[in-house]
Structures are given as C-alpha cells and as structure tokens.
Amino acid sequence: MNKNLKICIIAPAYWPAISYGGPIPAIKLINEELAKFGNKVSVFTSAFGLNENKSKKEIINNVEVFYFKYFIFKRWFISFSLLKELWKQKNNFDIFHINLVWDPISWMSGFLLILFNKKIIITPHGTVERELIQKRSYLLKKIIYFLFIKFIFKKASGFHFTSEIEKDKFFEYTKISKPYKIILNPFNAEEFQKKADKKLLQKFNLENKKYILYFGRINWKKRIEILIDAFYEFIKNNKDFYLVIAGSPDKDYFLKLEEKINSLKLNNKVFLVGETITGDLKLALYQNAYCFVLPSISENFGYVVLEALASKIPVVISEGVGLKELVHKYNAGLVLENKNDNLSKDIVLNLEKLKSLDFVKKLLENGNKLLESEFNNKILAEKTISFYNEIL
C-alpha cells in the first residue's frame, strides 16, 4: 500500500464550521487518520466558521488547511481565490477528493480539475438524490447539473459513499457507471462517553426534566414538524415529558416551527434552541435525554445517531437514515417504517416502547457493540487509501 500520497481534500466548509453539518467532523477525522499513515493531506475550503472572512493557512493535527475568502449565493459557497490557488497547485497532488456537490466551491473545483485531466474522487454526502433535488432550488440545480455536474460525474475517477442507501439513490438519479467504494464515516465515540455535568442543563431549565431530544441542523428535510405532532399526541398520556429541538437553524423553517409550537399551545413543553451547541453542554443534552429522534426524509449517514449511541441513549430514526442498516443489523435502535402520513403515529408507538427499562438496556448494549465493531478509524483510513491507489 502506497502510504505517501499527496492528497488534496476540497470542501465548501471545514473545521471549526460545525454548524455546516455532519460532514465536517467526519471529513476532519478521516483527514487526520490519512495523515497518520504518512500521507501529505491538504484541505482547500472556505473561511466559513472563522472569526474573519479572509484567506489563511493553518496546520490542524498534521493536516494543512487552506482557508479562502468566500461569499454566499443562495446558501452556496463561492471562492474565486480558492480556484486560483487550486489552479496554481494542480500539479502538486496525486489525487483530489471533492466533498459535496452543489456548492460552487465543489463543482467549480471539479470542473477545473477535469479540464486538466486530474484524478478526482467525489463524496456527495447524500446531496444527489431525486427527492431532495426537487424540494429546493430545483430549477437552478437542474441547470447546473446539465451544464457542469453531469460532465464532472462522467469524467470523475470514482465515487465514495458512506452508506448503501446513498449509493443507490445517487446512481438511480445519475444513471452513470463508475468505480465506487462504500466506506463509513469515521467516528470517535470516546468524545461522547466522558460524563458531563448535569447542572449545565440549567441554561435551558432542563436539569430535572424528562425530555425527548432532536439535535442537528433545524432544516426542512429533518421533518421536525412531524416530531412536534407526535410529541403533542404522546404527552396526552405522558404529561411529565418535554421536547428539546436544538441546532443551527434555517431561518424560514425555524419560524414555521415556532408557529406550529404556538398553534398547538406547546410553548411550555417544547424548547426550540436555534444555536450551535458544542462542548460539555452538548454532551449533557445527549446524556440526559429520554431518547434521540431523527425523522429525516433522507440522511446519507446520520452522524448524530452515532453521537446519541455513544452517549448511551436510545435512538428512534426514519427509514431514510443511512445508518439504518447498521441499526437493524445490531438491533441497536428503533427504525420508523411509515411514510409521512403515519410517521407521527409511528413515533408515538416507539416512544411508548422505550418506557421498558429492560428493552432500553438491551438497545444500549447493542449500540455499544455497533460502535466497537464498525468504527475503527484506522481501518476506515486504510480502506480509503486502498481506494485512492486503485484509482491511481
């Protein structure tokens, strides 16, 4: 195995921009594992999440990170200074690994590299599937896809997916045939297993409350409105419960959730926290929850599911979550089987199941087996390097 590759990772955002979503910690972890094997790993990304929007270079755990000044169009990141530097350094790398698809940083970089016949691998992170494309900015995405992205996909050296679900939906939409590998995202369970001080929950007046938790981006595809409907039904017979919805908000969707909470008169029962929560407060929110619920339309992976399992709380997830296969395999959580029409009722039924302490204990034991068996980051990095060498 060649352990001395020069690898360029391209992503619209990078650490510490965790508000961007689940891909960020996963990309950071795999980069650091790749560097441990002696590879030179460089990241080209935007300055999103930094104190200043300006270009600079940093070394983070032996990974060279180039942050570039950017601007945003329709929530997408654009950086011409990144493209300029990529053009200058195009011959300094063996392989280019592009993360995500629709942000101009991703597809513009891909288009530039394809023109110079460079080896590129693309990780879509669940962004290329019919239902999600049709839901938001459909016309613009369609134009970009047929003008640029379809060409990039056809010329790409290969694709990396983090789940079977993501792979199937990607090829169903693109109808192309290319080499690919399914390699799980890396995960560090130890970060979530240190005990956090329960008193930190006083910030949200939750210290002695029994609550159901949703944690992650507050975004339309998460179907949080259905979780609120389910909670409304659940507390008719479980009046001592609360619901916590916490994460980086999409403004319009956040306002719709506020309206729904008001209309159902749940203001005193639902804590809607529109902010990025990190550190020990995040751990305390996880560790003291009754359970974690993720009712998303689609999640190519579902990083927050691993965080919840590592925090020793039961998980209830939708069929669209990429990790559902592993959850099924290890019987490590509850998977919702119904679609939109009956999803609320299904959530209620599963919340009731979790009242059994013996049942929950078994789920948590199985969740621990899942983490120990599937998430050896060294092995995941070896698989990634092997895939790079196959492409080269």
N, C-alpha and C positions, 0 to 999 in steps of 0.2 A: 504493500500500500504506500503510495506516494504521500509523505507527511509534510512536504514542503511546498505546498501550493500557495500561489498568490491569489487571494480571493477578494473580490470587491462585492460588498453587500449594498444594495440600493433599496432604500425605504423612504416613504414620504415623511415619517417621523421616527424618532428613536428615543431611547432613554435620555432624560428623565420624563419624557412626554407620555406618562402612563394614562392620562386622560384620553389619549387617542384610541385606547382599547387593548384587548388581549394580545394582539400580535407583538406589541412592543416588548414585554418581558420575555416572551418566547424567543424572539429574534436575538435579544441581548444574551440570553442564556446559551443558545446554540453557538453564537459567535465566540463566546468566551471558551466554550468547550473545544471548538475548532482550533483556537489559538493555542490551547494546551498541547496539541499534537505537533506544534512547531510550524503551523501554517501562518503566513502573514495575512491577517484579516483586516480589511479597511472598510469602513462604512461611509457611504455618501448619503446624506439626509438633510432635512431642513432644520432650521433653528427653532422650530415649534417646541414649546415647553421650556425654553431657556428664558433667562431674565431679559435678554436683549435679542432682537431680531437682527443678528449680524453674523457674518461668516467667521468661523474659527475652527481650530483643530484641537482635539483632546485625545489623551490616551486613557481608556477606561478598561481596567483589568486586561491589559496587553492587547486590546483592540484599538486600532487607530480610527478615530471618528472625525469625519469632516462635516461640520455643520455649516449650512449655507443660508444666506438671507433668502427670504421667500415672500410671496404674497398669496392670498387665498381667493379663488374664484369658485363660487357655488360649493363651498366646503372642501374644495380640492386644492392641493398644494402645488405651486408653480415656483421654480427657481432656475433662472437662466444662468446664474453664476455656478450652480451645480453642473449644469450641462456643459458649460465652458470648461470647467475643471475635468469633467469626465472625458471630454474630447482630448484634452492635453495628456491625460494619463491612460488613455485607452490601450496603449501597448505595454503597460506596466503590470497587467494582471493575466493570469491563466484562465480565469473563469469569472463571470459576472452573475450574481444571484439577485434577481429582482423580486421584491416583495410587494404584493397588492397589484392592482391593475389600473383602476380608473383615475387615480391621481395623476396629473400630468408629469410629476416627477418620475413616476414609474414607466408610463408608456412612452414619454418623450425620450427617456434614457434608453429604453428598449429599442425604439426606432433608430436612434443614433448608433447604437452598438451593432444592430443588424446591418446597417449600411456599410459598416467596416468589417463585416463578416466575423464578429466576435462570438465566442461560445457563451450563451446565456441560458440560465435556468430560471423559471418563473414559479413563484409560490403565490397563488391567487388569494389565499386565506379566505376562501368562501365567498369571494366577491363576484364570481362569474356563475350565475345560475338564473334561469329564466324569471322566476317569480320576483326575485329581488331587483333585477334589472328593470322589470316592468313597473315596479312600485314607485321608483323615484328617478327623476331626471331622465325618463325613458328616451325621449327624442334625442337629447344631447348624447346620451350613451350610445344610442344606435348609430348616430353619425360618426362618433369617434371610433366605434368598433369597426365599421366597414371601411373607414378611411385609413386607420392606423393599426388598431389592436389585432384584427384578424390577420393582417400581414405579419405582424410580430409573432403571433402564435404559430403561424405556419413555418416561420424561419427559426424559431427558438430551438435550442438543442434538446430541451426536455422540460418536464414539469414535476414539481414536488407538491404533494398533497399531504394533509395531516390526518385525513380520515377517508374511509371508503365512500361515505356519503358525499363528501366534497368532490372526490374524483368522478363519481357517477354523474353528478349534476353538471360538472364542468364539461365533460365530453358529450353529454346529452345536448348541451347548448351549442358547443363549438363544432361538433361533428368532425373533429380532426383526429389524426392518428400520430402520436408522438411518444417517444420513450418517457416513462414516468416512474416515480417511486412514491410509495406511501410511507412516510416516516413521522411518527408522533412528534408533537412539540415537546421540548424538554420541560422539566418542572422540578423545582426544589421544594419538596414537602417540608423540610426542616424549618423553613421560614415561618410556617403557619402552625408549628407544633410547640413553640415556646408559649408559655402561659402569659396571657395579657391581663392586666389589672381590670377587674370588672367595674371598678369605680369610674373608669374612663367613660362609661356609658351615661354618666350623669350629664354629659354635654347635651344628650338628646332626651334626658329624663327617661332612660330605659333600664336603669340599673337593676330594678327588681321586677321587670315586666317580662312576660312570656310573649315572644314575638316571632313572626314568620319573616324571613329575610329575602329580599331581592337585592343583589349587589352587582353593579356593572353599568354600562352606558344606558342612560334613560333615553331609549330610541324606539321608534315605531315598530321595528321588526321584532322587538322583545315581547310584544303583546302584553304589556304590563296592565293595560286596561282590563284584560280578561282576568288577570290575577286579582285585581281590585273587586271585580264582580264576584269571583269565587270567595274572597275574604268576606264580602258582605253577607253571603249565604252562610259561610262557616261560623261566623260569630253569633248567628241566631241561637245556636246551641252551645257556643263556646265563648261566652261574653268576656272572659278574662284575657283574651288574646289581642295582640296588636300586629300591625303590618309595618315593616320598615322597607322603604324603597330608596336606595342610596346609590349615587354615582354621578358621573359627568353628564349634564343634561343637553339634549337637543331642545332648544327654546320652545318651539311651537308645540312639540309633543308634550313637553313638561307642563305647559299651560293647559293643554287638553286634560291631562291627568289631574291637575288642580281642580278644574271644572267638574270632573267626574266625582272626585272626592267630596266636593261641596254639595253636588246634587244628591249624593247618597247619604249626606249628613255623617260622614266618617272623619270629620276634622280632628276629633279627639282620639281616633283609633288608628289613623294612618300617619306615619311620619315620612314625609316626602322630602328627601335631602338632596338637593341638586348641587353637589360639590364632589370633587375628587377626594376620597378619603384614603389615607395611607398609614403606614406605621402601626403602632400598638392599638390605635383606635380602630383601625380596620380589623385587626386580629380579634379585638374584644367584640366587635359586631358579629363576626363569624362565630366565635367560640361559644357565645351565649344565646345563639338563636335556637328556636324550636326546630327549624329546618330551613333549607335553602330551596327556593323555587325559581326555575328558569323556563318560562313558557314560550321561548322564541319560535318564530316562524322557521328560522334557519341559523345554525351556528356551525361553521366548518369544523370547529374543535370544541370550544367551551371551556376556556381556561379557568373561569370562575368555579366550575364544577369541581375541578381538582383542588382549588383553594378551600372549598367547603368540605370536601372529603378529608383533606389534611387537617382541617380544623375540628374534625370529629363531630360533624353534624350531618344528619341525613339529607339527601338531595331528592328533589322531585323535578324531572326535566321533561321537555317535549320530545316528540319523535324527530324533530328537526335538528337536534343537537348532535354534532359529530361524534361525541364520546358515548352515545347511547349504546353502541355495540359493546364497548368495554363494560359499561354499567350492567348490561344484560349478561355478559359473559361471567362476571364475578358476582352477579346478584347484589350489586353494591348500592342500589338506589331504586327509585320508582320512576318508570317511564310512562308518560301520558300517551294514551293511544288514540284519543279522539281528535278530530279536527276542530276548527273554530266554533262550530255550532254547539258542541257538547264539551268543549275543553274546560269551561268553568265548573261544570258538574264533576268532571273527572278530577280536577284539582281538589275539590272539596272531599271527594271519596278518599283520595290519597292522604290528605291531611288528617283525616279521621284514623286511617291505618296507623299513623305514626304515634298514636296515643299508647300503643302497646310497647312497653319498655323492652321486652324480650325481642320483639321484632326489630326495634331500632338498634339494639345491641348487636344483633346478627348483621344488619346492614353495615354498621360501622366497622365491624371486624372484616367484612368482605371488602369494604372500601380501602382499608389498610393493605389488604392483600393485592388489590389492584395497583395501588401506588408503588408498592415494593417490587411487584413483578414486571410492570410495564414501563417504568420511568427511571431507567438507568441512563443518565445523561451522557456518560462516556460511550455507551453502546450506540445511542442515537447519533452522536457525533461521528462515530466510526462508519455508520451506515451512510451518513451524509457525504463523508469524504469518499467512500466507495462509489457513490453515485456520481460525484464530480469526476472521478477517474474513469468511470465508464463512458462519460460524455467526452472526455478528452482523448 
